[in-house]
């Protein structure tokens, strides 16, 4: 089995791959497309020929392997290179999701497994090898435990913005993030962040092959939401990704909030997980974990969820927020933001019917000596319910003010563009809607506006579709130029010293400098515990 390098390809190798993609004849094949109109699109990549399909004014290449199946002896190992094929491979069906370590991540929980290292490529219908279109490389969220790239179709963005979208799967839960010396000592990176390795392997594959689809390998924008944004933070800090991307988008996952565990903590958690999975013998723990049933690993993780990628190894030597603060990171233009009421989703799924007494008790338990200050800043009298009050506390103390802090770190070093999503009637995640609760603008609310998202609880209205179209044009302009300058739309300026934020609203987008005051970031910054980086 060929090893899959996680390092940047040499200039000579990249040039050769681009030349091959340009010179290999790409002739149409005699096969009807899914809409019955034209012959299906064909591309030739490093592994062989792929036949995709037309969808509207876009073309899709689905279920493309970027690494070998991480099963059997390849479980808990760095990704290996995928096999080549001789015949034309059909790329018209999405691959299963990676094994889910949470029941919330899929509409169809059966469509998952360990053979899952695949990606989907979406391009405009008239794209061709050598077109050098900008590339948006998307990593889904889900607490490193759930979700799949297949929930994020890129057809609409590709056809409406003349760009290429790549969405990926990567290993989740402890199959993706498990630090044990018995597993990590036999890889050069000394790392158990298999999921991060998968993401870098998919990014490397994209850089090496995207020319064949019409993309520009020198203009790739890495992007992600929530844990996917945490993965962007890791790539910004990792020496293994230097030169692999040109820009970065962070949605609802600021680097100062999503702190990675250090190696010692990760190994303690790894040993506890192995014991929970029934693998107690240190001499045989690696073999035991590789032989365990996937369902048993998922069961062991119920009480011990993964903390995601760890720091302190050759893959991720230091905390991403520290690397960024000290200027030792892969510096590229940044687009970063959050939704106006992130916390609503988390409160809705854990404490939806919080009482006034429970609200006060929760604040006292969480904030200790600072509880009275928090209650004074967020009195129940200012909110229609304890649910909304606690959601505001959670939103401001975590996502909003950490986004503010991370934005300040970036803005002092590179062009940085900040946004806040604000649609007071936005759809909710499928399965997360609690009757009677206002969950608009909650965590993940913006996803249905950027991608052909399959986890929204209802379709967008015409007014919301208009906002979605504007957002896609902003995102694609940033990917193309490094600045979200879309014609005939509200100008989006760098955030600057006043922390200018573009508010994305169905009725009118507008620049504002009120973000920090609205979310009380000076107050949260004065508390040592809730806002630490």
C-alpha positions in Angstrom: 0.0 0.0 0.0 1.4 3.4 -1.0 1.9 5.9 1.8 0.0 9.2 1.4 2.2 12.1 2.1 0.9 14.9 4.4 3.5 17.3 3.2 3.1 19.9 0.4 4.0 18.4 -3.0 7.2 19.7 -4.5 7.0 22.4 -7.1 8.1 19.9 -9.7 5.4 17.4 -8.8 2.7 20.0 -8.7 3.8 21.3 -12.1 3.8 17.8 -13.6 0.3 17.0 -12.3 -1.0 20.2 -13.7 0.6 19.5 -17.1 -0.8 15.9 -17.2 -4.3 17.3 -16.5 -3.9 19.8 -19.3 -2.5 17.4 -21.9 -4.6 14.2 -21.2 -7.5 14.3 -23.7 -10.8 14.6 -21.9 -13.3 13.3 -24.5 -17.1 13.0 -23.8 -18.4 9.5 -23.2 -21.5 8.1 -24.7 -23.7 8.1 -21.6 -26.8 10.1 -20.9 -26.6 12.6 -18.0 -29.0 12.5 -15.1 -31.2 15.1 -16.8 -31.2 13.2 -20.1 -29.7 16.1 -22.1 -25.9 15.9 -22.7 -23.2 13.3 -22.3 -21.9 12.9 -18.8 -18.8 14.9 -17.9 -15.5 13.0 -17.7 -12.2 14.0 -16.0 -8.9 12.2 -15.7 -7.2 12.5 -12.3 -4.1 10.8 -10.8 -6.0 7.7 -10.0 -7.8 7.2 -13.3 -10.9 8.5 -15.2 -14.1 9.7 -13.5 -17.5 10.0 -15.0 -19.7 12.6 -13.2 -23.2 13.9 -13.9 -25.0 17.1 -14.8 -27.3 18.8 -12.3 -28.8 22.0 -13.5 -26.0 24.3 -14.6 -23.4 22.4 -12.6 -21.5 19.1 -12.8 -21.0 16.8 -9.8 -18.3 14.2 -9.2 -19.5 12.3 -6.1 -17.9 9.7 -3.9 -14.4 10.2 -5.1 -11.8 8.3 -2.9 -9.0 10.5 -1.7 -7.5 7.8 0.5 -7.6 4.1 1.0 -10.4 2.7 3.3 -9.1 3.1 6.9 -10.3 -0.4 7.9 -8.6 -3.5 9.3 -4.9 -2.9 9.9 -5.3 0.7 8.6 -7.6 1.6 11.5 -5.9 4.1 13.8 -3.2 4.8 11.2 -2.4 7.8 8.9 -4.4 7.7 5.6 -2.9 5.7 2.8 -3.0 6.7 -0.9 -6.1 5.4 -2.7 -5.9 2.6 -5.3 -5.8 3.5 -9.0 -8.3 2.1 -11.4 -8.1 1.2 -15.1 -11.7 1.6 -16.3 -13.8 4.8 -16.1 -15.1 5.0 -12.5 -18.7 6.2 -12.0 -18.8 9.3 -9.7 -22.6 9.8 -9.5 -23.4 8.6 -6.0 -22.3 10.0 -2.7 -20.3 7.7 -0.4 -21.5 6.7 3.1 -20.7 9.0 6.0 -18.0 8.1 8.5 -19.1 6.1 11.5 -21.1 8.4 13.7 -20.3 8.8 17.4 -23.5 10.8 18.1 -27.0 9.9 17.0 -27.8 13.4 16.0 -25.7 13.9 12.9 -27.7 12.1 10.1 -31.2 11.8 8.8 -30.4 8.2 7.8 -28.2 6.8 10.6 -27.6 3.6 8.6 -25.8 5.4 5.8 -22.5 5.4 7.6 -19.4 3.1 8.0 -15.6 3.1 8.3 -15.0 2.9 4.6 -15.7 6.6 4.3 -12.7 8.7 3.1 -14.4 10.2 0.0 -15.1 13.7 -1.2 -17.5 15.4 -3.7 -16.5 17.9 -6.3 -19.0 20.5 -7.8 -18.1 22.7 -10.7 -19.9 25.0 -13.2 -21.2 23.2 -16.2 -18.8 24.9 -18.7 -15.7 24.4 -16.5 -12.8 22.7 -18.2 -9.2 21.7 -17.3 -7.1 24.7 -17.1 -9.9 27.2 -16.3 -8.2 28.0 -13.0 -11.4 28.7 -11.0 -11.2 29.4 -7.3 -11.8 26.4 -5.0 -13.8 26.3 -1.8 -12.7 23.3 0.3 -15.3 22.6 3.0 -15.0 20.7 6.3 -18.2 20.0 8.2 -18.8 20.4 11.9 -20.3 18.2 14.5 -18.0 18.2 17.6 -15.6 16.0 15.8 -18.1 13.2 16.4 -20.9 13.4 13.8 -21.9 14.8 10.4 -20.7 14.3 6.9 -19.6 16.3 3.9 -22.5 14.8 1.9 -25.0 17.0 3.7 -23.4 20.1 2.1 -24.1 20.1 -1.6 -22.0 22.6 -3.5 -24.0 22.7 -6.8 -25.8 26.0 -6.2 -22.6 27.8 -5.1 -20.7 26.4 -8.1 -23.2 27.3 -10.8 -24.1 30.7 -9.4 -20.5 31.9 -8.6 -18.4 30.2 -11.2 -16.3 28.5 -8.6 -15.5 24.9 -7.6 -16.6 23.4 -4.3 -15.1 20.4 -2.6 -16.8 18.8 0.4 -15.1 15.9 2.4 -15.6 13.2 4.9 -13.1 12.5 7.6 -12.9 10.0 10.5 -14.9 11.0 13.6 -15.0 10.2 17.3 -12.1 8.1 18.6 -11.7 6.6 15.2 -10.5 10.0 14.2 -8.9 11.3 17.4 -7.3 8.9 19.8 -3.9 9.5 21.3 -2.3 6.4 22.8 1.5 5.8 22.6 0.7 2.2 21.5 -1.0 3.7 18.4 1.0 6.8 17.7 4.6 5.6 18.2 4.6 3.8 14.8 3.8 7.0 12.7 6.3 9.7 11.8 4.0 12.5 13.2 3.7 10.8 16.6 0.0 11.9 16.4 -3.3 10.3 17.0 -5.3 13.1 15.2 -6.3 10.7 12.4 -9.2 13.0 11.4 -6.9 16.0 10.9 -4.6 13.8 8.9 -7.6 12.8 6.7 -8.4 16.5 6.2 -4.9 17.3 5.2 -4.8 14.3 2.9 -8.0 15.5 1.2 -6.6 19.0 0.9 -3.4 17.6 -0.6 -5.5 15.4 -3.0 -7.4 18.6 -4.0 -4.3 20.5 -4.7 -2.9 17.7 -6.8 -6.0 17.0 -8.8 -8.3 20.0 -9.0 -6.7 21.3 -12.2 -8.4 18.5 -14.0 -11.8 19.8 -12.8 -11.0 23.4 -13.8 -9.8 24.6 -10.5 -6.7 26.6 -9.5 -4.5 24.6 -7.1 -2.8 27.9 -6.1 -6.2 29.4 -5.0 -7.8 27.0 -2.5 -9.9 28.5 0.4 -10.2 26.2 3.4 -13.5 26.6 5.2 -15.5 25.0 8.0 -18.1 25.6 10.6 -18.0 24.7 14.3 -15.6 21.8 14.6 -14.9 22.3 10.9 -13.8 25.8 11.8 -11.6 24.2 14.6 -10.1 22.2 11.8 -9.4 25.4 9.9 -7.6 26.7 13.0 -5.5 23.5 13.1 -4.5 23.9 9.5 -3.6 27.5 10.0 -1.2 26.4 12.8 0.1 23.1 11.4 3.5 23.1 9.6 2.2 20.2 7.5 -0.2 22.5 5.6 2.1 25.3 4.7 1.5 26.4 1.1 -1.5 24.2 0.6 -4.2 26.9 0.7 -4.5 30.6 -0.1 -7.4 31.8 2.2 -9.4 30.6 5.2 -13.1 31.0 6.3 -14.0 30.3 9.9 -17.8 30.0 10.7 -18.9 29.7 14.4 -15.7 28.2 15.6 -13.1 30.9 16.7 -9.7 29.6 17.5 -9.5 31.0 21.0 -12.7 29.1 21.9 -12.0 25.7 20.3 -8.8 24.9 22.3 -7.2 21.5 21.6 -6.1 19.3 24.5 -2.4 18.9 25.2 -0.7 15.6 24.7 -0.8 14.6 28.3 -4.6 15.2 28.6 -5.2 13.5 25.3 -3.3 10.4 26.4 -5.2 10.2 29.7 -8.4 10.4 27.7 -7.1 7.7 25.3 -6.3 5.3 28.1 -9.7 5.8 29.7 -11.4 5.2 26.4 -9.4 2.0 25.7 -10.4 0.7 29.1 -14.0 1.6 28.5 -13.8 -0.3 25.2 -12.5 -3.4 27.1 -8.9 -3.1 26.0 -7.0 -3.2 29.3 -3.8 -5.0 28.4 -1.2 -2.4 27.5 0.8 -5.0 25.5 -2.3 -5.7 23.3 -4.2 -2.5 23.4 -3.5 -1.6 19.7 -4.5 -5.0 18.4 -7.6 -5.0 20.7 -8.8 -1.6 19.5 -8.2 -2.5 15.8 -10.2 -5.7 16.3 -13.1 -4.1 18.2 -16.5 -3.7 16.6 -17.2 -0.2 15.5 -20.4 -0.3 17.5 -18.5 -1.1 20.6 -16.2 1.9 20.1 -19.2 4.1 19.6 -20.7 2.7 22.8 -17.5 3.4 24.7 -17.5 7.0 23.6 -20.9 7.8 25.0 -19.4 8.6 28.4 -16.1 9.7 27.0 -16.6 11.8 23.9 -13.5 12.8 21.9 -11.9 16.2 22.5 -10.7 16.4 18.8 -7.2 17.0 17.6 -4.5 17.3 20.2 -1.4 19.6 20.4 2.1 18.7 21.2 3.1 16.5 18.3 4.7 17.0 14.9 1.3 17.4 13.2 0.1 20.2 15.5 3.0 21.3 17.7 1.3 24.2 19.5 -2.2 25.5 20.4 -3.6 27.2 17.2 -4.7 30.3 19.2 -1.1 30.6 20.6 0.4 30.1 17.1 -1.8 32.9 15.7 -1.3 35.3 18.6 2.5 35.0 18.3 2.5 35.2 14.5 3.8 31.7 13.9 1.1 30.4 11.5 0.2 30.0 7.9 -0.8 33.6 7.2 -3.6 34.1 4.7 -6.6 36.4 4.4 -9.4 35.5 6.8 -13.2 35.7 6.7 -14.6 35.0 10.1 -18.0 35.3 11.9 -20.8 33.8 13.9 -24.6 33.8 14.2 -26.4 36.3 16.4 -27.8 33.8 18.9 -25.4 30.8 18.8 -26.3 29.6 22.2 -29.9 28.9 21.5 -29.3 25.6 19.9 -27.2 24.3 22.9 -29.7 25.4 25.5 -32.7 24.1 23.4 -31.2 20.6 23.3 -30.2 20.5 26.9 -32.4 22.8 29.0 -35.3 24.0 26.8 -37.7 24.7 29.6 -35.4 26.3 32.1 -37.2 27.9 35.0 -36.2 31.2 36.6 -34.9 29.4 39.7 -32.8 27.1 37.5 -31.5 30.0 35.5 -30.1 31.7 38.6 -28.7 28.4 39.9 -27.1 27.7 36.5 -25.4 31.1 36.5 -24.1 30.7 40.1 -22.8 27.2 39.4 -21.1 28.3 36.2 -19.6 31.6 37.2 -19.0 31.4 40.9 -17.8 34.7 42.3 -18.7 36.5 39.1 -22.3 35.2 39.1 -23.8 38.3 40.6 -22.2 40.4 37.9 -23.5 38.1 35.2 -27.0 38.2 36.6 -26.8 42.0 36.7 -25.8 42.1 33.1 -28.4 39.5 32.0 -31.4 40.0 34.3 -34.4 37.9 33.6 -36.5 41.0 33.3 -34.8 41.8 30.0 -35.8 38.5 28.3 -39.1 36.8 27.5 -38.0 33.6 29.1 -35.1 32.0 31.1 -34.3 30.1 27.9 -33.6 33.3 26.0 -31.6 34.8 28.9 -29.3 31.8 29.3 -29.0 31.6 25.5 -27.7 35.2 25.5 -25.2 34.4 28.3 -23.9 31.4 26.4 -23.8 33.2 23.1 -21.9 36.2 24.3 -19.5 34.5 26.7 -18.4 31.9 24.2 -18.9 32.2 20.4 -19.6 36.0 20.0 -16.8 37.4 22.2 -14.3 34.7 21.2 -15.0 35.5 17.6 -14.4 39.1 18.5 -11.1 38.2 20.2 -9.9 35.9 17.4 -10.8 38.5 14.8 -8.6 41.0 16.6 -5.7 38.6 16.5 -6.1 38.0 12.8 -6.7 41.6 11.9 -3.4 42.8 13.3 -1.6 40.5 10.8 -3.6 39.8 7.7 -6.7 41.2 5.8 -9.6 40.1 7.9 -13.3 40.3 7.2 -15.9 39.8 9.9 -19.7 39.0 9.7 -22.7 38.3 11.9 -25.6 36.3 10.5 -28.9 37.7 11.6 -32.1 36.3 10.2 -34.8 36.3 12.9 -36.8 33.7 11.0 -34.0 31.3 10.0 -34.7 27.5 9.9 -33.5 25.2 12.6 -31.4 22.1 12.3 -33.5 19.0 11.5 -34.3 17.2 14.7 -33.3 20.1 17.0 -36.5 22.1 16.9 -38.2 22.2 20.3 -41.9 23.2 20.2 -42.5 26.7 21.4 -38.9 27.9 21.4 -37.4 30.6 19.2 -34.2 29.0 17.8 -33.6 31.5 15.0 -30.0 32.6 14.5 -28.8 29.6 16.5 -25.6 27.7 15.9 -25.6 26.3 12.4 -28.4 28.7 11.2 -26.3 30.0 8.3 -25.5 26.7 6.7 -28.6 26.4 4.6 -27.8 29.8 3.1 -24.4 28.8 1.8 -24.8 25.1 0.8 -27.5 22.8 -0.6 -27.9 21.7 3.0 -29.9 18.6 3.8 -30.3 19.1 7.6 -32.5 22.2 7.6 -36.0 21.7 9.1 -37.7 23.6 6.3 -36.9 25.3 3.0 -35.9 28.9 2.7 -38.4 31.5 1.7 -37.9 33.7 -1.4 -36.5 36.5 0.8 -34.2 34.1 2.5 -33.1 32.7 -0.9 -32.1 36.2 -1.9 -29.9 36.5 1.3 -28.5 33.1 0.5 -27.5 34.2 -3.0 -25.8 37.3 -1.6 -23.9 35.2 0.9 -22.7 32.8 -1.7 -21.4 35.7 -3.8 -19.6 37.2 -0.9 -18.0 33.9 0.0 -17.0 33.1 -3.6 -15.6 36.6 -4.1 -13.4 36.1 -1.0 -12.3 32.8 -2.4 -11.5 34.4 -5.8 -9.9 37.7 -4.7 -9.1 37.4 -1.0 -11.7 40.1 -0.4 -15.5 39.6 -0.3 -16.1 42.3 -2.9 -19.4 41.4 -4.7 -20.8 43.8 -7.3 -24.1 45.5 -6.6 -24.0 44.3 -2.9 -23.2 46.2 0.3 -19.5 46.9 0.5 -17.7 44.6 2.9 -14.6 46.4 4.3 -11.8 44.8 6.5 -12.8 44.9 10.1 -10.2 47.4 11.2 -9.6 49.0 14.6 -13.3 49.7 15.2 -14.2 46.1 14.6 -16.5 46.7 11.7 -18.8 43.7 11.1 -21.1 43.1 8.1 -24.5 42.1 9.4 -26.1 39.6 7.0 -29.9 40.1 7.1 -32.7 39.1 4.7 -33.9 42.6 4.3 -30.6 44.5 4.1 -26.9 43.8 4.8 -25.2 46.5 6.7 -21.8 47.4 8.2 -21.9 47.9 12.0 -19.4 48.7 14.8 -21.8 47.7 17.5 -20.9 43.9 17.7 -18.7 44.1 20.8 -21.0 46.3 22.7 -24.1 44.3 21.9 -22.5 41.1 23.0 -20.9 42.8 26.1 -17.4 41.7 25.1 -15.6 44.1 27.4 -17.4 42.6 30.3 -16.6 39.0 29.3 -13.0 40.0 28.6 -12.7 41.2 32.2 -13.5 37.8 33.6 -10.6 35.5 33.7 -12.5 32.2 33.3 -15.2 32.4 30.7 -13.1 34.2 28.1 -9.7 32.6 28.1 -7.6 31.9 25.0 
